[in-house]
Structure formats: C-alpha cells, structure tokens
Amino acid sequence: MSSSFPRSIDLFNGNLLVGLRNGSICEFKKVLEEEKPVENNIMQSHHEGEVWGLALVDDGKKVLTCADDNKFLLFNTETRKMERAGKVSDHKSAKSDKLKQVTASSMSVYPAN
C-alpha cells in the first residue's frame, strides 16, 4: 500500500476499500478470509492544491497532468489507469523557511517551479 494515511475506510462483503490522503484508493479483497489479502490499487490522483497543467498525448490516448502536489501523472484514457508518475522538483534548492511564501497557489506547501 502507498506510504500515506487512510482518509476513509469501508468494509463490504469481506472487501476493504481504503481512501488515502495522497489521493490513492486501494481495495483489499477477502480481508476476513485470507492471511494476506489481495491488494488492488484502483486509483491514484493529485491530492494537494490545484491542478495547473493538462496535456493530451499520443492523439488523446493519454493525458498528462501536473499540480501543486509536486507530481506529474500520465493517465491512459483507454485502460483508465495511471501509467506513470514523477516529481516536478526535489526542492533541495529551496530554503525550508521560504517554502510557503513562494508558492503559486495558496493551497500548496511546495514552492513554484
């Protein structure tokens, strides 16, 4: 499971659905029956601030997004799955006391890059 904290949890028919603070939704099948339940990462998304960039790639078969959460995500529109994720910046050059003061959005903890 992703390194984040649960935001919401639902148990139905022995399956556990967990919404995480990082924008991911995970499903654990047969949690009451199996010693090690099957994990299925249903979705990943941006989780902080605003989405600032969106581009269609590969004749609209893919969508690339970037947001205040310092991530870029590549989604496949045909399979409806996220294919890749990455960081926009490592912010090592930014001073930690200046991080909140230089953001493009008032909702982000990351500086504008």
N, C-alpha and C positions, 0 to 999 in steps of 0.2 A: 504494500500500500504506500502511497505517496507520503512524504515526510511533512504532514500537516495535521491539524487538529480537526475533529469532527465538528460540524456545524449543525447537522441534523442526522437522525438515525431512525430507520423504520424497519420493523421485523414483520414479515408476512409470509405465511406458508413455508416457514423454515429458511427463508432467504432474507439476508440483511442488506439493506440499501443504506449507504453512508454518503452524505454530502459533506465535503471537506472545505475548510476555509480558503484553500488555494484554488477553488473553482472546479475541483475534480468531483466526480460521482463514481463510487465503486459499489459493485454488487458482490456479495459473498453468498454463493449458493450452498444450500444444505448445511447451514451452520449448526443446527441441532443434531445432525446425523453423523457428520464427518469429523474426524480428529483435526484435519487440516482442510477447511472449506476451500472451494474453487473461487478464486478472485477474478473478477472481470471489471476492468476499468472502462466504464461506459462512456465517460466524457471528461475532457479537460477543457478549461477555458481561462480567460483572463479573470483576475479576481480582485484587482485594486484599481480604483480611479476610473479613468476614461480610456476608451479605445481611440487611438489617434491615427492609425493607418489601416487601410484596407486596399488590397490589390488583387485583381483576378489574374491567375497564372494558368498557362497551358490551355488556352482557349476556354477559360471559365471552368475547367475541370477541378481547379484548385483555387483556394482563397488564402492569401497571406495577410495576417493581421499583426499589429503591434499596439502596445498600450502602456499606461502608466506603471504597470506591474513589472516593467523592465524585461518583458518577454516578447518574442515573436513566435507565432504559431502558424503552421501550414496545415490547412484542412483539405481533405479530398471530398468534393461535393458528390461524387458518385457513390463512394462507400460510406459517406457521412462519418468519417473517422479523422482524428488528428494524426498526421503523418510525421511531423517534426516539430520540435520546439527548441528555442535557444534564448540566450540572453542578449540584450542590446548592448549593454555595457557592464563591466565589472565594478565600476565606480571607485576603483582604487585611487584614482587621481583626485577625487572629491574629498574635501575635508568633512569629517563627520558632523561638526558643529554647523556647517553650512548646508547640509542636505535639504532640510525642509524649506530654507529660504530661497532656493534657486529652482524650485520645481515649476514646470509649465502649468501644472494643474494644482489646484488647492487640495486635491484629494490624494495625492501621491506622496510617498516618503522618499522617492528617488529623485535625483536632480535631472533636469532636462539635458538630453544628449542628442 
